[in-house]
Amino acid sequence: MRRQLSTAAIVIALAATATACNSDGVDAKPDNSASQGAVAPDPGKGGADKGADKGGADKGADKGGAGQDGGQVVGNTVTIKAKNGAQLAVTLKNFADPAQSDNKFMKPSAGKRWVAAQLEIVNTGKEVYDDSPANGVKVTDEAGQAYTHSIGSTTAGANMPATVKLSGGQKALGYVVVSMPENAKVKTISFTPDSGFAKETAEWTIKK
């Protein structure tokens, strides 16, 4: 079932790693750096634009990353920067849990399930954004364990392009698939530019 999405914030980024076909993307250590409402050292860089999502309400957000009820909601946007200064407006448009494979030959391994985050990335600055966005996506469960990108495609919609090179005003949209244990409960979804190595991260908290 789909769960309502809420809080997004800019946090200190941890490196994310890409995973091989039909393998489990799991960080070696729990991700304890990302917490709801956390802000990067330079809060002036954080912002939020108004967005829209087919499955949720369209609500505004303050510059500091706080929207109605004190947090981001589905369709809202977080503005972060890549290492080269490219400014990105990132929106978590949708989140499928579980996400169903559209290929009978490629499915989650035993004891696992897929989830899929649909992201829209818009280059709102002047510097070119050149990246493999899926590598910067991370899903963290309630125990603090982080899971990264797994190769696969779902019935939820088209995948995020494997690589993007966006000039100012251009955008990319698509789902990123993540494999995790069947019983693990999703807590947060985050995106960090530069394959997870940038200093700024957009994060959304899954609200039950």
Backbone as a ProteinNet text record, in pm:
[ID]
protein_1_A
[PRIMARY]
MRRQLSTAAIVIALAATATACNSDGVDAKPDNSASQGAVAPDPGKGGADKGADKGGADKGADKGGAGQDGGQVVGNTVTIKAKNGAQLAVTLKNFADPAQSDNKFMKPSAGKRWVAAQLEIVNTGKEVYDDSPANGVKVTDEAGQAYTHSIGSTTAGANMPATVKLSGGQKALGYVVVSMPENAKVKTISFTPDSGFAKETAEWTIKK
[TERTIARY]
83.6	0	86.8	31.8	106.2	86.4	192.7	185.4	200.9	137	145.9	286.8	334.7	470	463.9	566.3	567.5	703.5	766.9	876	993.4	1041.4	1165.4	1257.2	1388.2	1483.2	1616.1	1703.2	1837.9	1929.4	2004.2	2089.4	2226.3	2323	2457.1	2449.1	2509.9	2494.8	2592	2550	2636.9	2646.2	2757.6	2775	2679.2	2616.5	2528.2	2597.8	2570.3	2635.6	2534.1	2568.6	2479.2	2491.6	2384.6	2387.9	2369.1	2408	2401.9	2261.9	2240.1	2109.9	2052.4	1929.9	1855.6	1926.8	2018.4	2087.4	2029.2	2067.7	2014.7	2107.7	2053.9	2134.7	2127.8	2232.7	2233	2362.1	2351.2	2468.8	2526.6	2657.8	2723.3	2688.9	2664.1	2633.4	2499.4	2425.3	2299.7	2323.9	2227.6	2237.6	2175	2260.2	2210.2	2223.4	2276.9	2299.5	2174.4	2079	1960.7	1849.7	1803.8	1695.5	1593.1	1469.1	1360.8	1385.9	1376.6	1393.2	1537	1634.5	1774.7	1804.6	1896.3	1929.4	2080.1	2124	2266.4	2325.5	2460.4	2524.1	2485.3	2456.2	2419.2	2272.3	2183	2040.2	1993.3	2072.2	2031.9	2023	2089.3	2086.6	1960.6	1891.3	1773.1	1651.6	1564	1441.9	1340.6	1218	1115	1020.5	989.5	896.4	766.6	665.2	535.1	532.7	484.1	477.1	340.2	325.1	197.5	221	129	138.9	0.1	-11.1	-141.8	-206	-121.7	-177	-186.2	-152.8	-152	-192.3	-204.8	-245.1	-130.6	-164.4	-65.6	-59.1	48.5	59.4	191.5	194.7	315.2	413.7	535.1	637.8	719.2	772.3	854.3	995	1074.5	1210.2	1296.8	1269.2	1351.3	1322.6	1232.4	1202.4	1080.3	1007.1	889.9	763.9	670.5	543	433.9	311.5	202.3	228	183.8	204.5	352.5	438.3	578.7	664.2	612.6	695.8	653.9	743.6	714.4	605	531.6	426.3	446.3	369.9	380.5	366.2	460	452.9	533.7	572.2	656.3	799.2	875.4	1008.1	1113.5	1229.2	1343.5	1454.5	1513.6	1621.9	1756.2	1843.1	1976.1	2077.8	2205.8	2311	2402	2448	2549.7	2686.5	2791.3	2925	2974.1	2932.1	2977.3	2892.9	2799.1	2715.1	2582.9	2558.6	2430.2	2316.8	2218.2	2105.3	1991.4	1941.7	1841.3	1717.4	1602.2	1474.2	1425	1422.8	1393.7	1259.9	1173.7	1041.7	1023.8	981	939.8	793.1	771.6	637.4	548.5	609.5	529.9	621.1	562.2	637.9	553.1	601.5	528.8	587.9	503	548.1	435.4	446.6	558.4	545.2	656.5	657.1	662.7	572.6	563.7	653.6	729.2	815.6	732.1	780	713.3	782.9	871.7	947.8	946.9	886.5	873.3	1007.6	1111.1	1242.9	1328.8	1279.8	1356.4	1265.2	1285.3	1201.2	1287	1231.5	1308	1346.6	1459.5	1502.9	1416.6	1426.7	1344	1360.7	1249.2	1252.3	1265.2	1267.1	1282.2	1158.2	1146.7	1045.2	1108.6	1047	1091	1003.5	1066.2	994.6	1049.6	974	1018.5	979.9	1078.4	1056.7	1058.5	953.9	949.9	999.1	1109.5	1169.7	1162.4	1141.5	1155.7	1270.2	1368.3	1485.6	1489.5	1481.2	1483	1607.4	1684.6	1801.1	1751.8	1753.1	1702.8	1815	1938.6	2051.6	2117.9	2241.9	2315.3	2416.7	2466.2	2564.2	2495.8	2565.5	2511.9	2512.4	2404	2394.8	2417.7	2529.6	2570.1	2585.9	2501.1	2498.7	2428.7	2439.5	2359.3	2269.1	2149.3	2067.5	2034.3	2011	1970.4	2074.2	2200	2306.1	2295.8	2224.7	2213.7	2087.1	2007.4	1882.1	1906.1	1847.7	1864.1	1731.2	1694.9	1577.6	1627.2	1580.7	1623.4	1504.1	1524.5	1414.3	1415.4	1318	1302.8	1416.1	1491.2	1605.4	1732.4	1724.5	1840.2	1922.5	1878.2	1950.7	1913.8	2014.3	1992	2004.7	1922.3	1921	1932.1	2009.8	2034.9	1978.6	2002.1	1944.5	1967.5	1860.3	1868.8	1821.8	1886.1	1845.7	1711.1	1619.2	1487	1391.6	1278.9	1175.8	1041	949.4	822.8	703.3	588.3	464	421.2	490.5	454	475.4	575.5	604.3	746.5	783.1	915.2	1025.1	1140.5	1256	1319.9	1388.5	1475.4	1584.4	1619.7	1729.4	1856.6	1933.7	2056	2154	2163	2247.6	2169.9	2198.5	2134.9	2241.3	2216.3	2300.4	2206.9	2172.9	2068.9	2127.1	2094.3	2126.5	2017.8	2037	1938.2	1800.8	1699	1562.2	1520.9	1615.9	1582.3	1552.5	1478.2	1440.4	1445.1	1451.3	1445.4	1340.3	1269.1	1162	1163.7	1149	1140.2	1150.3	1123.4	1128.7	1267.3	1305	1427.4	1385.6	1428.3	1390.5	1492	1441.5	1525.8	1474	1564.2	1528	1553.3	1458	1472.5	1396.3	1421	1350.3	1199.1	1126.7	981.4	919.8	977.5	918	974.9	1073.7	1132.6	1034.5	1024.9	934	1011.3	968.5	1037.1	1016.5	1125.8	1117.9	1144.3	1253.8	1288.5	1334	1319.2	1374.7	1457.5	1578.5	1663.6	1729.4	1769.5	1841.6	1958	2077.6	2198.4	2261.5	2286.2	2348.7	2488.9	2545.2	2681.8	2696.6	2597.4	2597.5	2612.9	2559.5	2560.8	2676	2760.7	2879.7	2869.6	2759	2743.4	2722.5	2730.3	2717.6	2573.1	2483.8	2344.3	2255.3	2155.4	2064.7	1920.5	1832.5	1688.8	1632.7	1553.8	1501	1352	1281.3	1138	1113.2	1029.1	993.8	859.3	855.1	729.8	646.3	525.3	436.4	327.6	313.9	215.9	76.7
-119.4	0	124	229.6	355.3	423.3	481.4	550.7	698.9	775.5	921	965.6	1060	1111.8	1247.9	1275	1407.3	1468.5	1482.6	1577.1	1561.4	1677.2	1676.8	1777.8	1753.3	1847.7	1828.3	1929.4	1920.2	1870.1	1766.3	1706.9	1681.9	1650.2	1613.9	1481	1471.5	1353.1	1244.6	1119.5	1003.4	944.5	878.4	821	706.1	701.2	592.2	506.1	377.6	288.3	220	203.6	136.5	-13.7	-88.2	-231.3	-300.6	-425.5	-500.4	-552.4	-607.3	-655.2	-755.4	-727.6	-816.6	-844.4	-752.9	-768.6	-671.9	-687.3	-602.4	-485.6	-363.7	-246.8	-216.9	-247.8	-228.7	-161.2	-52.2	12.6	-73.6	-70.9	-153.3	-107.4	22.4	76.7	147.6	145.2	219.7	367.1	432.2	574.8	652.2	700.7	773.2	923.5	970.6	1114	1188.4	1118.8	1184.2	1177.1	1291.3	1295.1	1396.9	1372.1	1460.2	1601.8	1697.1	1835.7	1881.8	1792.9	1833.2	1924.1	2018	2116	2119.9	2137.9	2146.3	2270	2276.5	2389.9	2524.8	2531.6	2659.1	2654.8	2689.2	2678.7	2773.2	2875.3	2968.9	2904.8	2787.5	2719.8	2637.6	2610.7	2526.3	2605.6	2543	2610	2508.8	2552.8	2461.7	2536.4	2476.7	2534.3	2457.1	2515.5	2450.1	2348.6	2228.7	2124.3	2061.7	1953.6	1885.1	1737.2	1656.7	1512.6	1456.3	1361.6	1306.2	1239.3	1181.8	1105.1	1181.5	1309.7	1381.5	1525.5	1593.7	1733.4	1821.3	1934.7	2030.4	2143.7	2143.8	2242.2	2314.1	2437.5	2517.6	2484	2540.8	2516	2642.6	2658.5	2773.3	2754.1	2861.5	2855	2761.4	2750.8	2667	2519.3	2479.4	2339	2293.7	2385.4	2346.9	2386.3	2293.8	2322.3	2323.4	2294.5	2289.4	2179.7	2200.3	2107.5	2084.7	2180.9	2175	2086.5	2038.6	1951.9	1948	1894.9	1878.8	1775.6	1791.5	1696.2	1649.8	1549.6	1494.1	1604.1	1609.3	1709	1833.6	1859	1974.4	1948.7	2054.8	2049.7	2100.1	2035	2077.6	2119.6	2235.2	2283.5	2255.2	2184.2	2149.4	2176.3	2164.2	2190	2069.7	2050.9	1950.8	2010.4	1929.4	1975.8	2089	2090.9	2196.1	2322.5	2324.3	2442.1	2437.9	2332	2319.6	2317	2401.1	2410.2	2323.4	2233.8	2136.3	2147.9	2151.3	2146.1	2002.1	1930.4	1787.1	1761.5	1686.9	1654.5	1503.5	1452.7	1313.3	1308.3	1266.8	1272	1157.8	1042.3	926.4	821.7	730.6	623.2	497.3	392.6	266.2	165	108.2	10.8	-88.1	-211.9	-262.7	-220.6	-229.4	-200.5	-333.2	-350.8	-475.3	-471.1	-578	-586.6	-595.5	-533.8	-545.3	-648.8	-726.6	-827.4	-956.8	-1062	-1187.3	-1253.9	-1212.4	-1271.5	-1192.9	-1079.5	-996.4	-953.6	-1017.5	-991.6	-985.5	-935.3	-933.8	-1075.7	-1089.4	-1220	-1262.9	-1388.6	-1443.7	-1363.1	-1331.1	-1254.9	-1105.1	-1059.5	-917.1	-863.6	-732.9	-666.1	-544.8	-498.2	-374.9	-259.6	-144.5	-18	71.8	171.4	256.4	401.2	489.2	632.3	704.6	781	861.1	1002.6	1039	1170.3	1255.4	1384.3	1482.6	1575.5	1587.4	1671	1780.3	1904.1	2017.8	2101.9	2130	2217.6	2361.5	2429.2	2566.6	2670.1	2622.6	2714.9	2725.7	2772.2	2794	2682.2	2618.4	2511.7	2383.9	2307.3	2182.5	2075.2	2001.4	1888.7	1759.8	1692.9	1571.4	1460.3	1357	1261.4	1132	1031.9	909.5	913.8	972.4	1003.1	884.8	767	652.5	618.9	645.5	614.9	699	810.3	899.3	880.3	778.7	753.1	651.5	677.2	588.8	579	456	431.5	378.3	437.3	396.5	342.8	230.2	173.1	224.4	179.8	230.5	187.2	85.5	40.8	117.7	207	285.2	223.7	109.2	45.6	112.5	143.4	211.2	113.1	134.2	50	139.7	93.7	175.1	110	174.6	138.3	-6.8	-70.5	-203.6	-195	-270.7	-271.2	-339.8	-278	-335.4	-228	-269.8	-176.1	-226.2	-134.8	-170	-123.1	-174.7	-133.9	5.5	61.5	195	302.4	283	383.4	371.1	460.6	456.9	486.3	422	444	580	629	745.1	707.5	797.4	766.9	730.9	637.4	593.1	707	794	913.5	1033.4	1148.9	1272.3	1380.6	1472.9	1591.1	1707.1	1777.6	1879.2	2020	2097.5	2240.2	2313.1	2440.9	2518.4	2508.4	2478.5	2468.2	2327.7	2237.5	2101	2015.3	1904.5	1819.3	1671.9	1587	1442.3	1388.8	1284	1227.6	1075.8	1005.4	860.7	793.9	663.1	582.8	524.2	511.9	442.5	326.6	206	85.8	55.3	18.4	-18.7	-150.5	-245.4	-373.2	-369.6	-421.1	-424	-543.5	-582.8	-697.1	-676.6	-786.9	-779.7	-712.9	-737.3	-687.7	-554.2	-500.9	-373.1	-259.2	-166.5	-53.2	70.1	129.9	246.6	366.6	436.9	559.2	682.1	681.3	797.7	757.1	849.8	839.9	965	948.7	1065.6	1061.8	1179.2	1191.8	1287.3	1241.1	1322	1326.8	1445.1	1454.8	1394.8	1391.2	1341.5	1198.2	1113.7	972.2	953.3	1048.5	1037.3	1107.1	1178.8	1239.2	1390.3	1451.1	1594.7	1622.9	1750.2	1788.2	1809.3	1823.9	1851.3	1735.3	1707.2	1594.8	1639.6	1593.7	1613.7	1487.6	1501.7	1386.2	1398.9	1288.7	1282.5	1174.6	1202.7	1105.1	1041.9	909.3	838	840.3	888.2	901	796.1	717.7	607.3	660.2
0	0	0	-49.5	-47.8	84.2	129.9	257.2	235.6	319.8	308.1	336.7	260	277.6	345.3	427.4	487.3	483.2	599	621.8	528.8	475.6	399.8	461.9	462.3	517.6	452.6	464.6	411.8	521.7	497.4	598.2	542.9	630.7	589	515.2	397.6	314.4	352	338.4	345	205.3	172.8	40	20.7	-100.4	-135.6	-239.2	-242.2	-335.5	-423.7	-553.3	-646.3	-627.4	-655.4	-640.3	-773.1	-780.8	-905.2	-928.6	-1047.4	-1089.3	-990.5	-944.7	-857.3	-725.7	-683.6	-555.8	-455.5	-328.7	-222.8	-199.8	-208.9	-179.6	-32	41.1	186.2	227.9	302.1	356.6	468.3	479.8	581.5	721.8	738.3	870.5	867.4	979.5	986.1	961.2	897.6	868.9	983.1	1074.7	1191.3	1178.4	1065	1050.6	1009.5	947.2	894.8	997.5	1042.3	1138	1093.7	1128.2	1087.8	1137.9	1045.7	1082.7	1086.7	1059.4	1061.4	943.9	965.3	863.2	845.2	721.1	691.1	757.2	769.6	837.2	781	651.1	590.7	554.2	649	622.2	515.2	481.2	377.9	241.8	225.7	98	80	189	180.7	140.6	64.1	26.4	-17.1	-38	-83.7	-174	-286.9	-381.7	-376.2	-428.7	-430.5	-542.4	-513.7	-615.3	-612.4	-695.3	-702.5	-719	-670.6	-685	-706	-795.2	-827.1	-706.9	-619.8	-509.4	-379	-377.1	-249.9	-265.6	-154.4	-155.4	-200.2	-258.5	-304.3	-202.7	-122.4	-15.5	-25.3	20.4	12.1	121.7	111.7	212.8	233.6	354	386.1	333	327.7	275.6	357.6	486.1	571.4	559.4	470.2	450.3	526.8	590.7	667.4	594.6	579.9	517	620.3	579.9	675	777	899.4	1010	1038.1	997.3	1033.2	946.1	832.6	751	605.9	521.9	380.9	360.8	252.2	218.9	75.5	36.6	-97.4	-201.5	-294.7	-401.4	-373.6	-250.2	-221	-266.9	-277.2	-335.9	-237.9	-239.2	-159.3	-254.8	-230.5	-315.5	-248.9	-321.7	-272.9	-383.4	-349.5	-446.5	-464.1	-589.5	-619.4	-586.9	-596.1	-559.6	-648.8	-776	-866.9	-855.9	-763	-743.5	-816.3	-894.7	-964.3	-862.2	-882.8	-790.2	-839.8	-753.1	-792.1	-706	-770.8	-701.8	-712.4	-600.6	-600.5	-532.1	-601.2	-548.6	-542.7	-429.4	-420.4	-464.2	-588.6	-646.1	-596.9	-574.6	-534.4	-469.4	-395	-332.6	-333.4	-401	-412.1	-314.6	-227.9	-128.8	-100.8	-149.4	-229.1	-374.7	-447.6	-590.1	-665	-760.8	-835.2	-959.4	-981.2	-1098.7	-1225.8	-1333.1	-1462.2	-1551	-1490.8	-1564	-1482.8	-1538.7	-1462.7	-1435.5	-1506.3	-1486.5	-1386.7	-1342	-1249.1	-1134.6	-1019.6	-904.5	-777.9	-668.1	-542.3	-501	-435.5	-387.4	-269.8	-232.6	-124.9	3.6	66.5	191	172.5	48	17.9	-53.7	-53.1	-133.2	-198.9	-305.9	-368.3	-322.1	-304	-293.1	-403.2	-442.5	-553	-527.5	-536.2	-514.5	-647.9	-676.1	-798.8	-767.4	-828.6	-806.6	-932.3	-911.2	-1018.7	-978.8	-1066.8	-1041.2	-1146.8	-1102.3	-1193.3	-1166.1	-1269.8	-1255.9	-1261.8	-1147.4	-1140.6	-1143.3	-1160.1	-1161.2	-1297	-1299.6	-1423.7	-1452.2	-1347.3	-1366.1	-1415.4	-1498.7	-1551.2	-1441.7	-1432.8	-1339.2	-1416.7	-1389.6	-1460.6	-1357.1	-1361.6	-1251	-1292.1	-1205.2	-1210.2	-1087.3	-1099.1	-981.1	-891.9	-949.8	-868.2	-762.6	-791.7	-695.4	-568.6	-576.1	-461	-380.1	-414.6	-342.3	-231.5	-115.8	-0.9	73.4	109.9	193.4	327	436.5	570.4	648.2	716.8	793.2	936.7	1015.1	1151.6	1243.6	1202.6	1281.4	1247.2	1147.8	1107.9	996.7	943.6	833.9	702.5	622	494.6	378.7	275.9	156.6	33.9	-63.3	-181.8	-307.2	-417.4	-546.6	-585.7	-633.5	-693.5	-838.1	-924.6	-1064.7	-1077.3	-1149.1	-1169.6	-1217.6	-1268.4	-1313.3	-1264.9	-1243.7	-1181.5	-1263.6	-1223.5	-1288.2	-1244.6	-1145.5	-1095.6	-1200.8	-1287	-1389.1	-1439.9	-1530.4	-1593.1	-1492.6	-1513.1	-1426.5	-1450.7	-1348.2	-1364.4	-1465.1	-1558.2	-1650.7	-1574.7	-1630.5	-1564.8	-1546.5	-1644.2	-1635	-1685.8	-1628.5	-1674.1	-1688.2	-1777.9	-1793.6	-1821.8	-1713.1	-1720	-1717.7	-1818.7	-1819	-1741.4	-1717.4	-1644.4	-1706.8	-1626.4	-1674	-1715.6	-1732.8	-1772.6	-1650.6	-1672.3	-1560.2	-1598.7	-1495.3	-1511.2	-1414.5	-1456.9	-1375.5	-1388.9	-1277.9	-1286	-1150.7	-1151.2	-1029	-1007.7	-881.2	-841.2	-751.5	-788.9	-716.7	-606.6	-489.5	-375.7	-318.6	-291.4	-231.5	-81.9	-5.4	140.1	195.9	322.5	380.8	381	366.1	358.4	480.9	598.1	722.4	770	699.7	740.8	713.5	807.4	793.2	748.7	639.3	584.8	676.7	703.9	783.9	697.4	622	540.8	401.4	308.6	174.4	152.8	100.4	79.5	-57.3	-103.4	-230.2	-211.2	-249.6	-243.9	-382.6	-437.5	-570.7	-573	-694.3	-715.2	-663.7	-697.7	-659.4	-509.1	-432.4	-287.7	-218.6	-293.2	-234.6	-214.3	-251.8	-229.9	-81.1	-43.5	97.3	140.3	45.3	79.5	35.4	117.7	94.7	113.7	25.3	43	106	211.1	282	308.1	290.4	317	421.6	518.6	619.6	586.1	589.7	564.3	691.1	678.1	792.8	782.8	884.1	883.4	911.5
[MASK]
++++++++++++++++++++++++++++++++++++++++++++++++++++++++++++++++++++++++++++++++++++++++++++++++++++++++++++++++++++++++++++++++++++++++++++++++++++++++++++++++++++++++++++++++++++++++++++++++++++++++++++++++

